[in-house]
Amino acid sequence: MKALLPFKLVYHERYDLNLGPHVFPSQKFRLIYEMLLREGIATPEDFFRPDPASDEDLLRVHTADWVQERLPPAK
């Protein structure tokens, strides 16, 4: 299917964090993605699926303590 938009939309299924009731309901990203496809506003080709952020990227916007608390334990 051909892209419809002159730009890319960014979406990843892991954006829906399933936090439950929360001031920032992350399921809205999934719902918007689904609505754009369902309504024919966008096609799957209009979306860019990003790779996970590197530690360096995370440290640009978060403290080292915050990043360390959220990383899985080293194996």
N, CA and C atoms as a LAMMPS dump frame, in Angstrom:
ITEM: TIMESTEP
0
ITEM: NUMBER OF ATOMS
225
ITEM: BOX BOUNDS ff ff ff
-5.0000000000000000e+02 5.0000000000000000e+02
-5.0000000000000000e+02 5.0000000000000000e+02
-5.0000000000000000e+02 5.0000000000000000e+02
ITEM: ATOMS id mol type element x y z
1 1 1 N 0.842 -1.185 0
2 1 2 C 0 0 0
3 1 3 C 0.886 1.248 0
4 2 1 N 0.472 2.242 -0.712
5 2 2 C 1.248 3.486 -0.851
6 2 3 C 1.018 4.408 0.345
7 3 1 N 2.067 5.093 0.759
8 3 2 C 1.948 6.097 1.818
9 3 3 C 1.031 7.224 1.345
10 4 1 N 0.235 7.755 2.252
11 4 2 C -0.683 8.843 1.923
12 4 3 C -0.148 10.21 2.346
13 5 1 N 0.692 10.237 3.353
14 5 2 C 1.134 11.501 3.941
15 5 3 C 2.496 11.939 3.4
16 6 1 N 2.767 13.238 3.353
17 6 2 C 4.067 13.731 2.876
18 6 3 C 5.137 13.704 3.967
19 7 1 N 4.813 13.103 5.119
20 7 2 C 5.748 13.013 6.251
21 7 3 C 5.487 11.692 6.955
22 8 1 N 6.404 11.314 7.837
23 8 2 C 6.262 10.078 8.599
24 8 3 C 5.694 10.374 9.981
25 9 1 N 4.867 9.46 10.459
26 9 2 C 4.375 9.481 11.827
27 9 3 C 5.195 8.469 12.619
28 10 1 N 5.482 8.763 13.855
29 10 2 C 6.295 7.871 14.68
30 10 3 C 5.38 7.113 15.62
31 11 1 N 5.487 5.788 15.597
32 11 2 C 4.688 4.966 16.492
33 11 3 C 5.397 3.642 16.736
34 12 1 N 5.253 3.153 17.963
35 12 2 C 5.746 1.829 18.348
36 12 3 C 4.723 1.245 19.298
37 13 1 N 4.411 -0.024 19.137
38 13 2 C 3.391 -0.639 19.986
39 13 3 C 3.748 -0.608 21.478
40 14 1 N 5.004 -0.466 21.789
41 14 2 C 5.404 -0.4 23.205
42 14 3 C 5.146 0.977 23.817
43 15 1 N 4.646 1.932 23.035
44 15 2 C 4.257 3.225 23.608
45 15 3 C 3.052 3.068 24.539
46 16 1 N 2.26 2.015 24.332
47 16 2 C 1.127 1.741 25.218
48 16 3 C 1.669 0.96 26.414
49 17 1 N 1.931 1.68 27.489
50 17 2 C 2.594 1.1 28.653
51 17 3 C 1.643 0.377 29.598
52 18 1 N 0.343 0.457 29.346
53 18 2 C -0.658 -0.194 30.182
54 18 3 C -0.459 0.178 31.65
55 19 1 N -0.453 1.465 31.921
56 19 2 C -0.236 1.967 33.28
57 19 3 C -1.496 1.939 34.127
58 20 1 N -2.639 1.614 33.534
59 20 2 C -3.89 1.696 34.269
60 20 3 C -4.309 3.155 34.369
61 21 1 N -5.179 3.48 35.325
62 21 2 C -5.584 4.885 35.487
63 21 3 C -4.354 5.754 35.78
64 22 1 N -4.141 6.74 34.96
65 22 2 C -2.918 7.539 35.075
66 22 3 C -3.188 8.912 34.482
67 23 1 N -2.497 9.913 34.983
68 23 2 C -2.661 11.273 34.474
69 23 3 C -2.234 11.375 33
70 24 1 N -1.39 10.468 32.559
71 24 2 C -0.908 10.447 31.183
72 24 3 C -1.294 9.095 30.569
73 25 1 N -2.52 8.948 30.069
74 25 2 C -2.968 7.647 29.556
75 25 3 C -2.266 7.268 28.252
76 26 1 N -1.304 6.39 28.353
77 26 2 C -0.475 6.058 27.183
78 26 3 C -1.224 5.279 26.112
79 27 1 N -2.368 4.683 26.438
80 27 2 C -3.116 3.966 25.402
81 27 3 C -3.607 4.897 24.303
82 28 1 N -3.575 6.208 24.562
83 28 2 C -4.029 7.149 23.53
84 28 3 C -3.176 7.043 22.267
85 29 1 N -1.906 6.687 22.403
86 29 2 C -1.052 6.552 21.221
87 29 3 C -1.525 5.399 20.343
88 30 1 N -1.845 4.273 20.96
89 30 2 C -2.362 3.124 20.209
90 30 3 C -3.7 3.471 19.574
91 31 1 N -4.565 4.132 20.314
92 31 2 C -5.889 4.475 19.791
93 31 3 C -5.793 5.432 18.608
94 32 1 N -4.9 6.398 18.671
95 32 2 C -4.708 7.324 17.548
96 32 3 C -4.166 6.578 16.33
97 33 1 N -3.17 5.716 16.555
98 33 2 C -2.601 4.901 15.475
99 33 3 C -3.703 4.094 14.787
100 34 1 N -4.515 3.389 15.592
101 34 2 C -5.584 2.564 15.036
102 34 3 C -6.623 3.4 14.291
103 35 1 N -6.969 4.567 14.825
104 35 2 C -7.955 5.43 14.19
105 35 3 C -7.437 5.967 12.85
106 36 1 N -6.18 6.374 12.799
107 36 2 C -5.613 6.886 11.55
108 36 3 C -5.652 5.818 10.456
109 37 1 N -5.37 4.577 10.817
110 37 2 C -5.434 3.488 9.842
111 37 3 C -6.883 3.183 9.465
112 38 1 N -7.739 3.055 10.446
113 38 2 C -9.14 2.705 10.215
114 38 3 C -9.858 3.736 9.336
115 39 1 N -9.584 5.021 9.583
116 39 2 C -10.247 6.098 8.84
117 39 3 C -9.606 6.358 7.48
118 40 1 N -8.524 5.659 7.158
119 40 2 C -7.856 5.841 5.878
120 40 3 C -7.062 7.13 5.782
121 41 1 N -6.753 7.718 6.923
122 41 2 C -5.953 8.951 6.949
123 41 3 C -4.491 8.631 6.719
124 42 1 N -4.076 7.435 7.162
125 42 2 C -2.691 6.998 7.01
126 42 3 C -2.684 5.513 6.671
127 43 1 N -1.593 5.065 6.101
128 43 2 C -1.368 3.645 5.836
129 43 3 C -0.196 3.194 6.708
130 44 1 N 0.023 1.901 6.842
131 44 2 C 1.182 1.442 7.625
132 44 3 C 2.505 2.036 7.13
133 45 1 N 2.582 2.339 5.834
134 45 2 C 3.808 2.909 5.267
135 45 3 C 4.05 4.347 5.719
136 46 1 N 3.035 4.992 6.261
137 46 2 C 3.185 6.36 6.764
138 46 3 C 3.845 6.413 8.146
139 47 1 N 4.045 5.259 8.761
140 47 2 C 4.593 5.209 10.116
141 47 3 C 6.045 4.774 10.132
142 48 1 N 6.802 5.42 10.986
143 48 2 C 8.192 5.048 11.268
144 48 3 C 8.206 4.376 12.631
145 49 1 N 8.782 3.183 12.724
146 49 2 C 8.889 2.459 13.998
147 49 3 C 10.315 2.648 14.518
148 50 1 N 10.481 3.435 15.581
149 50 2 C 11.834 3.744 16.058
150 50 3 C 12.491 2.578 16.787
151 51 1 N 13.805 2.596 16.786
152 51 2 C 14.585 1.658 17.592
153 51 3 C 14.586 2.149 19.032
154 52 1 N 14.899 1.257 19.972
155 52 2 C 15.004 1.709 21.37
156 52 3 C 16.066 2.801 21.514
157 53 1 N 15.826 3.703 22.452
158 53 2 C 16.793 4.771 22.718
159 53 3 C 18.055 4.181 23.34
160 54 1 N 19.176 4.722 22.975
161 54 2 C 20.445 4.296 23.57
162 54 3 C 20.581 4.926 24.957
163 55 1 N 21.487 4.4 25.756
164 55 2 C 21.767 5.007 27.062
165 55 3 C 22.175 6.465 26.886
166 56 1 N 22.973 6.734 25.869
167 56 2 C 23.417 8.107 25.606
168 56 3 C 22.221 9.032 25.35
169 57 1 N 21.269 8.549 24.56
170 57 2 C 20.067 9.347 24.298
171 57 3 C 19.282 9.592 25.578
172 58 1 N 19.099 8.552 26.374
173 58 2 C 18.349 8.684 27.627
174 58 3 C 19.004 9.686 28.57
175 59 1 N 20.335 9.668 28.617
176 59 2 C 21.064 10.563 29.525
177 59 3 C 21.02 12.022 29.067
178 60 1 N 20.583 12.261 27.867
179 60 2 C 20.417 13.646 27.399
180 60 3 C 19.223 14.325 28.063
181 61 1 N 18.261 13.52 28.505
182 61 2 C 17.029 14.093 29.055
183 61 3 C 16.682 13.603 30.46
184 62 1 N 17.432 12.633 30.973
185 62 2 C 17.169 12.091 32.308
186 62 3 C 18.475 12.01 33.095
187 63 1 N 18.359 11.987 34.411
188 63 2 C 19.546 11.817 35.248
189 63 3 C 20.027 10.374 35.162
190 64 1 N 21.301 10.174 35.478
191 64 2 C 21.868 8.824 35.473
192 64 3 C 21.136 7.928 36.471
193 65 1 N 20.756 8.471 37.624
194 65 2 C 20.016 7.681 38.614
195 65 3 C 18.687 7.194 38.049
196 66 1 N 17.968 8.082 37.371
197 66 2 C 16.67 7.714 36.792
198 66 3 C 16.847 6.589 35.782
199 67 1 N 17.85 6.714 34.919
200 67 2 C 18.099 5.697 33.89
201 67 3 C 18.471 4.375 34.551
202 68 1 N 19.359 4.403 35.52
203 68 2 C 19.826 3.182 36.187
204 68 3 C 18.68 2.447 36.878
205 69 1 N 17.76 3.191 37.476
206 69 2 C 16.619 2.573 38.166
207 69 3 C 15.697 1.842 37.206
208 70 1 N 15.67 2.225 35.951
209 70 2 C 14.734 1.641 35.001
210 70 3 C 15.34 0.623 34.053
211 71 1 N 16.648 0.505 34.042
212 71 2 C 17.282 -0.475 33.168
213 71 3 C 17.164 -1.861 33.778
214 72 1 N 17 -2.877 32.949
215 72 2 C 16.978 -4.245 33.492
216 72 3 C 18.351 -4.598 34.059
217 73 1 N 18.39 -5.483 35.054
218 73 2 C 19.694 -5.875 35.627
219 73 3 C 20.593 -6.508 34.562
220 74 1 N 21.884 -6.251 34.675
221 74 2 C 22.852 -6.836 33.729
222 74 3 C 22.889 -8.351 33.919
223 75 1 N 23.036 -9.052 32.798
224 75 2 C 23.088 -10.539 32.861
225 75 3 C 24.5 -11.025 32.862
